[in-house]
Amino acid sequence: MAKFMNNKIAVFTGARAEYGLLYWLLKDIQNDPELVLQLLVSGMHLSPEFGCTFTEIEKDGFFIDEKIEILLSSDSTVGTAKSIGLGVLGFADALSRLSPDVLVILGDRFEALAAAQTAMILRIPVIHLHGGEITEGAYDDAIRHAITKLSYLHATSTEEYRQRVIQLGESPERVRNVGAIGLDHFKRGSFMSLSELSLSLDFKLNSPFFVVTYHPVTLADEVPETSFQELLIALDAFPEYQVILTFPNADDGGRRIIPMLNNYAAKQPKRVLSISSLGQIRYLSAVKYAAAVIGNSSSGIIEAPAFDVPTVNIGMRQKGRLSAKSVLDCEPNHVDIQKTVKVAIDRSYKQLDEIIQNPYGQGDTSQQVIDMIKSMKFTPNKVFYNLNHSNDFKVGE
């Protein structure tokens, strides 16, 4: 039997970046008199090593319904695989207790995979945000497509990604291009001034600066320590620029980068700041005033172009993702990184007054997602959509 009332909305978050993207959706669900927000928090949020960022969620006024501990103090593929298993056990209990009408999952993290497969078995429909994207350098790519097949509704960030989700066998009426949800901050959020940001960080930003985030590349021949060391060598070529270094995520290899990051900052305390987590407002405020965003984070692809701030995208991790003209790709060696940073800060990648077009939408995604949830009529026997036999749908329907 179809469900016509979908008022208990569970939302999963397992990492700082993902929570920042979901912020306005959480607020809108929380403030909607027809809906009940249920918040599941897991992964890096609960780890002291990565800043215990669940406290930031609580400071933002959200009640955490379930905390699911899954993260091992490990830096290996075996540790990651075991964390997925722990996640399935924990999410089974949590989702059984909450009994939500729908579970919202964003992206491609291994924690999200554990939540999605558990919800599917429990016949809880999943709405998946940011499906259909390609990141060939990380196992996140396969995880993202797996979550697509475990999900019932799909809110993609571009029309090309919508078509890819349909190519994966999802029926067009259950797939909508809503844009990138993180861009809602640009229409609805407020940002710190440069002086407020400096005060909040207890770090005087008195020179042009870079925002740097480098994550492990889990499916390519990029040894994290080697590539990160090449990045640090390249940064040394720009001594007149300050650097804000944020921690990597909890993928295997990430913990090996953290001591390198901290040591680099300790040697140059007035020039370099290392921080486990900026939080969404401080992060976006930093990006707004940065000379460039450097590393291999998706935020450099999706959010930075909205500020007309160039991105130096290093290596294979984001290969395949749609990107604006301001996203400059380079190899993970200091010579190419240095050369590309120079192009970025000179702004020689664009004409003088050229406005860079961001392919990820206009910043009005949250309400579209809520409308999808409210109109959902869930039937668990999802039918595979075969492109070879059904080509009569139109783009955008």
N, C-alpha and C positions, 0 to 999 in steps of 0.2 A: 504494500500500500504506500502511496506517495505521501510525503510529509508536506503540509502546506503552511505550517507555522515553524519558523526557524529562529527562535528567539534567544536560545542559549548558544552564544558564540564563543568557543574556545580559541585562543590565539597562542601559538607556540613561539618562544624565542630562546635561542641558545647562545647568542653572541652579541656583542655590543653594537656592531654595525647593523645587524639585522633588526635589533630593537629600535635603533634610530630611524630606520626606514619605516617601521610600523607605527611610529609614535602617533601620528594624526589619525590613523585608522583606529587605534586603541582609544583615543580621546572621543572619536565620533561614535564608536560602539558604546562607550561608557556613558555618553550624554544622550543617547537615543532612548526615549522612554519605552520603546517596544522591544528593546534588546537587553540581554544580560551578558556582561563580559566575564569570561573565565580565563584567567591568565596562567599559562604553564611556563615555568622558567627552568632552564637546565644548562648544561654545558659550561662554557667559559664564565657565564654570569655568577656561578657559585664557587669559582676557584679563586682563592687568595692570590695565586700566582698571576692571574690576569685581572686583578683589581676588584674582585667581588662586586661586579657591576650591578648585581640585583639591588643593591642599596640605592643606586641611581634611579632604578625603576620605581622603587617605593617613594623616593623623594619627589618624583614626578606625579605622585598622587594615585598610583595604581596599587590595588590589592593583589598580591600574588596568591592564587588559589592552590597551586601545587609547585613545589620545588623538587625536581627530579635529579638526583645526583648520579651522573654517569661518567664523569671525566676521570680517567686514571692519571696518576702522575707518571706519565710515560711519554716517550718521544719516538715511538716506533709504529709501524704498520700493524703489528699485533695488538698494541695498546689501543689503537683506533678501532680495530675490529671488535675487541672486547668491549669497548665503550658503547658500540652500537648494540651489542647484546644486552648490556646493562640497561640501555635506554629502552629497549623493547619491554623488559621486565618492569621497569619503573612506569612507563607510559601506560602499560596494560592496567596497572592498579589505579593510576591517576585518572585516566579516561573513563574507567569503569565507575569510579566514584562520582565524577562530574557529570557523566552522561550528557555531553553537549549535543546540540542539533547539527553543528558543523564545526570543523577544525580548520583554522587558517594557518597555512604554512608558507613562508617566503623562502625562495631560493634553493640552495643546493648543498647545505652542510650535512655531514654524516649524522649529526644529532637529529636533523629534520627528517632524514630517511627513517630513522628508528621510530619517530612519532607517526610518520605517514603509514608505514606498513602495519603498525599497531592499530591505527584508526581504521584502516581498510578491513582488517580481520574483524573488528568490533562493529562493522557496518556504520561507521560514523563518516559521513561525506567530508572530503577534504577539498577546500578551495586553495589552489596553488597559485602563488604570485611569482612572476619572473620565470615562467617556464619557457621552453623553446629556444633558449639562448645557447651559445656555444662558447666553451672555454677549453680548448683542446689540451692545455698544459696541466690540467688538474683532474683528479678523479671526481671532483665536483661535477664535471660534465656528465658522466654516466649517472651519478646520483640524481642530478636534476631531471634527466629523462626518465629515470625510474620513478621519481616522485610524480611526474606527469601521469604515468600509467596507473599509479595508485590513487590518483585524484579524480574528483567528479566535475568540479568547475575549474576554469582556468582564466586568470587575469594576466595577460601578457603585456609587455612594455612597448612593443612595436608590432606593426602589422606583419612584418616578415617573421617574427617569432610566433605570432598567431598561426600563420600558415604552417610553420614547422610542427606546432602542437597538433594541428589537424593531420599533418602527414604521419604523425605517430599514432593515428587511429582514433583521435578524439573528435566527437561530433561537433560540427561548427556552431550549433546553437548553444553549446556549453563552453565556448571559447570566445573571450572578448578582449580586444586590444584596449587597455585602459591607460597606457603610459606607465612610466616608472613612479612608483608610489613615493619614493624619497624626494621627488621634486615638489611634493605638496609643501615642504618646508619653505620653498621660495615664494609661495603665495601667502602662506599662513603663519610662518614662523617669524621670529625676531632674532637678530644677530647682535653679538657683542661688538662694541667699538674696539679699536685696536688697543686702547688704554685699558679697557675693561678686560680684554682677553689677557693682556700682560699681567694685570693684577690677579686674575683668577689662576693663572699658571704659576705665579710667583717667579716670573721669568721676563726680564725686560726685553721687549721686541723693539729694538731701536735701529734695525737695519732691515733691508729686504730679506725675506726668508723663504725657505722651502718647507713643505709638508711632505714627509717621507714615510711610506708604509710599504714594507716588503714581506710577502707571505711565501712559505715554501711552495715549490712547484712540484707537485706530487706525481705527475705523469710525463715528465720530460727529463732530459739529461742536464739538469741544473742543480748541482749540489748546493743546498741552501747557504752554507758557510762561505763557499767560494764566490757565489754570485753576490752575496751581501757584502763581502770584503771588496769586491770590484766596485760596488756602489759607493762604499765609504771612501775608496781611493778617488773616485770621480768627484765626490763632494769636497775633498781636500783641494781640488782645483778652483774652488770658488770661496776663498776664505772671507770675502766681504759679505757673504750671505750667511745668515743664521739658519739653523736647522731644527725643526721639530720632528723627532723620531717617535713613532708610535709602535707598540709591540705587534708582533705577528700574531696570527690566529693559532689555535691549538692543534693544527694538523701536524702529522709526523714531520719532524725536522724543525718545527717552529721554535721549540725551547732552546735549540742550539744557537739560534740567532740572538736571543735575549742578552746573554753576557757580552757579546760583541757590541751590541747596541749601547748597553750601559757603560762599557769601558770607553767607547768612543766619546760619549757625552761627558764622562768624568774627566777626561783629559782636556776638555774645552768647555768648562761650565758656563761661560758667558756667551758662547756661540751656539752650543748644542743643548737641547733639552730632550731627554728620553722620558717617556710617560707610558704607562700601561694602557690607559684609556682616556681619551679626551672627553667622551660623551658627545652626543650628536650636536648640541648647540655650539660647544667650543670647537668641535672638529670643523663644522661648516663655517664658523666665524674665521677660523684659521685659514681654511681654503679660500675664503673670500678675499683675504688680504695677502695671500701668498704670491710670490713671484712665479711659482710652479708647484705642481703636485708631482712627486716622483715615487716610483715603485711599481707595484703590479696589482693594486687593489681595484675592485670594480668601481669604487667611488671616483677614481680618476677618469673612468670611462663615462659614467652616468651623471654624477653630480657636478664635477669640476667645470665642464663646459657651460653649465648654466650660469656660472659666475664669469665667463669669458677668461678663465684661468687655464693656461696650457698644462698638459699632462705629459710627462715622460714615462711611457709604459714599457717596462723592462721585461724582455724575455717572452716565454711561451705561455705564461699562465692565462692570459686573457685572449689568446689567439682565437679568432673566429667571431668575436663580439662586434656588433655594429658600433662605430665610433664617429665622433665629430672630427672635423679637420684639425682641431686643436689638440687631439690625442696623437702624440708622436711616438712611434714604435722604435725600439732599439734593441740591440743584442746585449746580453748580460756580461759585458766586459767594460772596463773603465774608459777605454778609448771611445767606444761608441756612446756610452752613457754621457760622457763629458761633451762630446760633439752635439748630442741631441739636447742636452740642457742648454747649451749655448744658443741653439735655434729657438728653444722655448723662451728664454729670457729676452732674446732680441726680437721676438714676435715676427720672425721672418717667414713663418709658415702661412701668413695671411697678408692680404692687402691692408693698407693703413686703416681705413674705416670699415673694413669688412665685418659684418655681423656673423658670428659662427652659429650655425644651426645645430641644435641638439636634437638627435633623432628620437629622444625618449619621452616626448610629451610635454604637457603644459602645466602640470602641477594641480590636477583636479581629479586624482585617482581614488581617494578614500571613499567618497560617496558613491562612486560607480561600483566599487567592490561591495559596499553595503547593499546597494540596489540588487546586485546579482544574488546575494545571499537571501534577501527577502523574497525574491521571486523564484527561488529554487524549488523544484519539485523532484525530490530524490527517489530514484529507483535503483536498488543495488545491482541489478543485472545490467551493467553498462554494456552497450553493443559497440563492437569495433567498427569504426567508420572507414570503409575501404575506398580510397581515392579512385581506383581503377573502375569501380562500378557506380560511383556517385560523384559526378563532377558538375552537378547542376547548381551548386551554391555560389553565391556572389561574394566577392571580397567585402568584408565589413558587416556581413549579415549576422 
